[in-house]
Amino acid sequence: MTDNTLAQLTGNLLSDALTLLGIPTNTAIEVFRRHLKAKIDEARDILLEELRSGNVDSLHVASEDEAISIVYRYALAARDGAARRNLRLLGKTIVSLAVRDRLYSDEFNKFADILAHLTRDQILVLGRLYALFREEEQTSQDNPQVKANVWKRLQDELVPSQFPTADHITVICSQATGSGLMIAASAYGGLAYRLSPLMDEIAELADFQDTLRAEGEMPEG
């Protein structure tokens, strides 16, 4: 057991993240250094906000080495240009793992690359699919009917308000199969998509819809 809290460790590491990432503070490319510092500062603020909102900012770190590895991986995502929404997803995942006593680097790294690279459209579609599936499963035990209801409700919600056609949603689902968050299966008339066990696991750790709401990117209604 260490005396450092997760919030203290986060603040200490990310306050001097340029050194942490091996970027010389006297670099000749000053504008690049300023850009990176701004991104890291933003990432630090987002993570600390998520720690506070999850009531774990005072949680003591059981393994400092594991926590440092996780914060370092988070800083790398910020360095590589991850958007605010992606950093928030990563922050929510860190909080959930901490609450569940699963704050280990191998646990976090299982999700980090995927979450760091999702687009806003992918987060929106996956988040709504997960929410709609949970709603439909409470009212029906007929799995094929659940899938049909979810797909129709998703199209009604997002076409044309967010996407011009249902084909645009299909493309996003196809992209999500590449990251292992959806599974494509043969169906009459083409392919049918369903959320994967990996997406179910991630959705239990990080709420996609809350993430977009926090960033003002969740459509109303």
C-alpha positions as CSV (number, residue, x, y, z in Angstrom):
1,M,0.0,0.0,0.0
2,T,1.3,3.4,-0.9
3,D,0.4,6.8,0.6
4,N,-0.2,8.3,-2.8
5,T,-3.8,8.7,-3.9
6,L,-4.8,8.2,-7.5
7,A,-5.5,11.9,-7.9
8,Q,-2.1,12.9,-6.4
9,L,-0.3,10.5,-8.6
10,T,-2.1,11.7,-11.7
11,G,-1.5,15.3,-10.9
12,N,2.2,14.8,-10.1
13,L,2.9,12.7,-13.2
14,L,1.0,14.8,-15.7
15,S,2.2,18.1,-14.4
16,D,5.6,17.3,-15.8
17,A,4.5,15.0,-18.6
18,L,6.8,16.4,-21.2
19,T,9.7,15.1,-19.2
20,L,7.8,11.9,-18.5
21,L,7.4,11.4,-22.3
22,G,11.0,12.2,-23.0
23,I,10.4,15.5,-24.8
24,P,13.2,18.0,-24.1
25,T,11.9,21.2,-22.6
26,N,14.5,23.2,-24.5
27,T,13.4,21.8,-27.9
28,A,13.9,24.2,-30.8
29,I,10.4,23.5,-32.0
30,E,8.8,25.7,-29.3
31,V,5.4,25.8,-30.9
32,F,5.3,22.0,-30.9
33,R,6.3,21.8,-27.2
34,R,3.5,24.3,-26.3
35,H,1.0,22.3,-28.2
36,L,1.9,19.1,-26.4
37,K,1.9,20.8,-23.1
38,A,-1.6,22.1,-23.7
39,K,-2.8,18.6,-24.7
40,I,-1.3,17.1,-21.6
41,D,-2.7,19.8,-19.3
42,E,-6.1,19.2,-20.9
43,A,-5.8,15.4,-20.4
44,R,-4.8,15.9,-16.8
45,D,-7.8,18.1,-16.1
46,I,-10.2,15.6,-17.8
47,L,-8.8,12.7,-15.8
48,L,-8.9,14.6,-12.5
49,E,-12.5,15.6,-13.3
50,E,-13.5,11.9,-13.9
51,L,-11.7,10.9,-10.7
52,R,-13.7,13.5,-8.7
53,S,-17.0,12.6,-10.4
54,G,-16.4,8.9,-9.7
55,N,-15.6,9.7,-6.0
56,V,-12.2,8.0,-6.3
57,D,-10.0,11.1,-6.2
58,S,-9.0,10.2,-2.6
59,L,-8.6,6.4,-3.4
60,H,-5.2,5.1,-2.3
61,V,-3.2,3.3,-4.9
62,A,-2.6,-0.3,-4.0
63,S,0.2,-0.7,-6.6
64,E,2.0,2.5,-7.5
65,D,3.8,0.8,-10.4
66,E,0.6,-0.3,-12.0
67,A,-1.0,3.2,-11.5
68,I,2.1,4.9,-13.0
69,S,1.9,2.5,-16.1
70,I,-1.7,3.4,-16.6
71,V,-1.2,7.2,-16.3
72,Y,1.7,6.9,-18.6
73,R,-0.4,5.1,-21.2
74,Y,-3.1,7.7,-20.8
75,A,-0.5,10.5,-21.4
76,L,0.7,8.7,-24.5
77,A,-2.9,8.9,-25.9
78,A,-2.9,12.6,-25.2
79,R,0.5,13.0,-26.8
80,D,-0.7,11.2,-29.9
81,G,-3.6,13.6,-30.4
82,A,-6.6,11.7,-28.8
83,A,-9.7,13.9,-28.8
84,R,-11.3,15.1,-25.5
85,R,-14.1,12.6,-25.9
86,N,-11.5,9.7,-26.2
87,L,-9.5,11.0,-23.2
88,R,-12.8,11.1,-21.2
89,L,-13.6,7.5,-22.2
90,L,-10.1,6.5,-21.0
91,G,-10.6,8.4,-17.8
92,K,-14.0,6.7,-17.1
93,T,-12.3,3.4,-17.7
94,I,-9.6,4.1,-15.2
95,V,-12.2,5.2,-12.6
96,S,-14.3,2.1,-13.1
97,L,-11.2,-0.2,-12.9
98,A,-10.2,1.5,-9.7
99,V,-13.6,1.1,-8.1
100,R,-13.6,-2.6,-9.0
101,D,-10.1,-3.1,-7.6
102,R,-8.9,-4.0,-11.2
103,L,-6.5,-1.1,-11.6
104,Y,-3.8,-3.1,-13.5
105,S,-2.0,-2.0,-16.6
106,D,-2.8,-5.2,-18.5
107,E,-6.5,-4.6,-17.8
108,F,-6.4,-1.0,-18.9
109,N,-4.2,-1.7,-22.0
110,K,-6.8,-4.2,-23.2
111,F,-9.1,-1.3,-23.9
112,A,-6.8,1.7,-24.3
113,D,-5.9,1.5,-28.0
114,I,-9.5,0.9,-28.9
115,L,-10.9,3.8,-26.9
116,A,-8.2,6.2,-27.9
117,H,-9.1,5.9,-31.6
118,L,-12.9,5.8,-31.8
119,T,-14.5,8.5,-33.8
120,R,-17.4,10.6,-32.5
121,D,-19.8,8.8,-34.9
122,Q,-18.6,5.4,-33.7
123,I,-19.0,6.4,-30.0
124,L,-22.5,7.7,-30.8
125,V,-23.7,4.6,-32.7
126,L,-22.2,2.1,-30.3
127,G,-23.5,3.9,-27.3
128,R,-27.0,4.1,-28.6
129,L,-26.9,0.4,-29.8
130,Y,-25.9,-0.7,-26.3
131,A,-28.5,1.4,-24.6
132,L,-31.3,0.3,-27.0
133,F,-30.3,-3.4,-26.6
134,R,-30.5,-3.1,-22.8
135,E,-34.0,-1.5,-23.1
136,E,-35.3,-4.1,-25.6
137,E,-34.0,-7.0,-23.6
138,Q,-36.1,-5.9,-20.6
139,T,-39.3,-6.2,-22.6
140,S,-38.6,-9.2,-24.9
141,Q,-36.9,-12.6,-24.7
142,D,-37.1,-13.1,-28.4
143,N,-33.5,-12.4,-29.5
144,P,-34.2,-11.9,-33.3
145,Q,-37.1,-9.5,-32.5
146,V,-34.8,-7.6,-30.1
147,K,-32.2,-7.1,-32.9
148,A,-34.9,-6.0,-35.3
149,N,-36.4,-3.5,-32.9
150,V,-33.0,-2.1,-32.0
151,W,-32.0,-1.6,-35.6
152,K,-35.3,0.1,-36.5
153,R,-35.2,2.4,-33.4
154,L,-31.6,3.3,-34.1
155,Q,-32.4,4.3,-37.7
156,D,-35.4,6.3,-36.6
157,E,-33.3,8.2,-34.1
158,L,-30.2,8.9,-36.2
159,V,-31.5,9.1,-39.8
160,P,-31.6,11.8,-41.1
161,S,-30.8,13.9,-38.0
162,Q,-27.2,12.5,-37.6
163,F,-26.6,10.5,-40.8
164,P,-28.0,10.9,-44.3
165,T,-29.0,7.2,-44.7
166,A,-29.0,3.9,-42.9
167,D,-26.1,2.8,-45.0
168,H,-23.9,5.3,-43.2
169,I,-24.8,3.6,-39.9
170,T,-23.9,0.2,-41.6
171,V,-20.5,1.5,-42.5
172,I,-19.8,2.6,-38.9
173,C,-20.9,-0.8,-37.7
174,S,-18.5,-2.4,-40.2
175,Q,-15.7,-0.2,-39.0
176,A,-16.4,-1.3,-35.4
177,T,-15.9,-4.9,-36.3
178,G,-12.3,-4.1,-37.1
179,S,-11.7,-3.1,-33.5
180,G,-13.6,-6.1,-32.1
181,L,-16.6,-4.1,-30.8
182,M,-19.1,-5.6,-33.1
183,I,-19.6,-9.0,-34.8
184,A,-20.9,-9.4,-38.3
185,A,-22.9,-12.5,-39.2
186,S,-24.5,-13.6,-42.4
187,A,-28.2,-12.8,-42.6
188,Y,-31.0,-12.8,-45.2
189,G,-30.2,-9.9,-47.6
190,G,-26.7,-9.2,-46.3
191,L,-24.9,-8.9,-43.0
192,A,-26.3,-8.4,-39.5
193,Y,-24.3,-6.8,-36.8
194,R,-24.4,-7.3,-33.0
195,L,-22.3,-6.0,-30.2
196,S,-19.4,-8.1,-29.1
197,P,-18.6,-9.4,-25.6
198,L,-15.7,-6.9,-25.7
199,M,-18.1,-4.0,-26.2
200,D,-20.3,-5.3,-23.4
201,E,-17.3,-5.3,-21.1
202,I,-16.2,-1.8,-22.2
203,A,-19.7,-0.4,-21.8
204,E,-19.8,-1.6,-18.2
205,L,-16.7,0.5,-17.5
206,A,-17.3,3.6,-19.6
207,D,-20.7,5.1,-20.6
208,F,-20.4,6.2,-24.2
209,Q,-23.5,8.4,-24.0
210,D,-22.4,10.2,-20.8
211,T,-19.0,10.8,-22.5
212,L,-20.7,12.6,-25.5
213,R,-23.0,14.5,-23.2
214,A,-20.1,15.8,-21.1
215,E,-18.5,17.1,-24.3
216,G,-21.7,18.6,-25.7
217,E,-21.8,16.1,-28.6
218,M,-24.8,14.0,-27.7
219,P,-27.8,14.7,-29.8
220,E,-30.9,15.8,-27.9
221,G,-34.0,13.5,-27.7
